[in-house]
C-alpha cells in the first residue's frame, strides 16, 4: 500500500471534477430548458433525472469496489463518464438530454468510489483527514461547477461545459495513481447487492447517518437547484449566478476540520451543532428577494453545515465494516441522491407557484429533519454483535 499523502490531493481533484458533472447544469437550467422547449417550472427535472441516475449508480456500481480492482474500476468509470458527457453535449432533443444526464449521474458515482479508495489507502488514525480532504475536493467541485459552467456558457454556450468536462475525465482516467490490496469480499454480485441492503437493518449508526444524509442534501439541493430562478428574473447573467457558487465554496473549508474532529471522537458533537446551523441558515436565505447579501451569507452557512455533517457521517460509518467500505459509502450516498432529487424537483415547482418564501420554508424543514436525526444517539454496532449473513 502506497502512502496516501502522495495521492490525497490528486484524489480530491479527481473527485471534484467527477461530481462537478452532476451540478454543472444548475445555473444553466433556464437556458437549457428554453433551448429545448421546456418551461421554467419543469427544468428541475434535469437535476432530478441526474440524481435518479446517481442513486442507481450508487447502489449498482459503487459496491463493485469491494469485489473488483478499485483503481481499474475507477478508470473505467471515468472513461464511460466521458462518453456520457459527450452524448449530453451533442443532445438535440430534451429526451436525448435527459438520457445523457441520467447516464452522467450514474457514472459520476466514481466520486464515491474515490472516497472509498482513499479510505482504503489510509491508516485508521488518519482516515478522517483523508475523507475530509477528498470531501473538500467534492464540495469545491460542486460549488465551482456552477461558477465555471456559468462563465463558460456566457462565452461558448452550455454545450461547451460538457465537452470540456469530457476531456478532463479522460485525462483523469489516464493519470490515476495509487493501489490498494485486491478486495477479498468473496461474494457474487447478487450477494454483494443484498449485503448492501442488509447494512440498513444491521447497523443503526449507518441507518441514522443515511437518513441524515437525505435531509441535509434535500436542503442543499433546495437552495442550489431553485436559486437560478429568482436570480435569472433579476437579470443576472450565467456568470453572475455562478459567482454565488464561488461564494458558497467557502463552506467547503469545514470538511477538513470536521474530519480531524471526527478522528478525535467528536463526530456527534460536530454533527449536532452543524445541524442547528443548517436549519437556522434558512432564516438568512429567506431574505434573498430583498438583498443578495443575505443569499451570500446564508449560502456560506448552509454549505459549511452540510459539509461538516457529510464528513463526520462518512468518518463514523466506515469503521463499522472496513472490508465493506464501498458498500457502506455507496449505500449511504443513495440517500444523498434521493434527498438531492427531491429537493430539486419540489423547490423549482414550489417557486413557480408560491415564491421564494415557500422555498425557504421547505429548505428549513429539511434542516430540522437533519437536526432530529442528530439529537438521539444510537449504539455503534459491529459485525460481531449484529451478524450479516452476506457480509464478509
C-alpha positions, 0 to 999 in steps of 0.5 A: 500500500502506497502512502496516501499523502502522495495521492490525497490531493490528486484524489480530491481533484479527481473527485471534484471534477467527477461530481462537478458533472452532476451540478454543472447544469444548475445555473444553466437550467433556464437556458437549457430548458428554453433551448429545448422547449421546456418551461421554467417550472419543469427544468428541475427535472434535469437535476432530478433525472441526474440524481435518479441516475446517481442513486442507481449508480450508487447502489449498482456500481459503487459496491463493485469496489469491494469485489473488483480492482478499485483503481481499474474500476475507477478508470473505467468509470471515468472513461464511460463518464466521458462518453456520457458527457459527450452524448449530453453535449451533442443532445438535440432533443430534451429526451436525448438530454435527459438520457445523457444526464441520467447516464452522467449521474450514474457514472459520476458515482466514481466520486464515491468510489474515490472516497472509498479508495482513499479510505482504503489507502489510509491508516485508521488514525488518519482516515478522517483527514483523508475523507475530509480532504477528498470531501473538500475536493467534492464540495469545491467541485460542486460549488465551482461547477456552477461558477465555471459552467456559468462563465463558460456558457456566457462565452461558448454556450452550455454545450461547451461545459460538457465537452470540456468536462469530457476531456478532463475525465479522460485525462483523469482516467489516464493519470490515476495513481495509487493501489490498494490490496485486491478486495477479498469480499468473496461474494457474487454480485447478487450477494454483494447487492443484498449485503448492501441492503442488509447494512440498513437493518444491521447497523443503526449508526449507518441507518441514522447517518443515511437518513441524515444524509437525505435531509441535509442534501434535500436542503442543499439541493433546495437552495442550489437547484431553485436559486437560478430562478429568482436570480435569472428574473433579476437579470443576472447573467450565467456568470453572475449566478455562478459567482454565488457558487464561488461564494458558497465554496467557502463552506467547503473549508469545514470538511477538513476540520470536521474530519480531524474532529471526527478522528478525535471522537467528536463526530456527534458533537460536530454533527449536532451543532452543524445541524442547528446551523443548517436549519437556522441558515434558512432564516438568512436565505429567506431574505434573498428577494430583498438583498443578495447579501443575505443569499451570500451569507446564508449560502456560506452557512448552509454549505459549511453545515452540510459539509461538516455533517457529510464528513463526520457521517462518512468518518463514523460509518466506515469503521463499522465494516472496513472490508465493506467500505464501498458498500457502506459509502455507496449505500449511504450516498443513495440517500444523498441522491434521493434527498438531492432529487427531491429537493430539486424537483419540489423547490423549482415547482414550489417557486413557480407557484408560491415564491421564494418564501415557500422555498425557504420554508421547505429548505428549513424543514429539511434542516430540522429533519437533519437536526432530529436525526442528530439529537438521539444517539444510537449504539455503534454496532459491529459485525460481531454483535449484529451478524450479516449473513452476506457480509464478509 
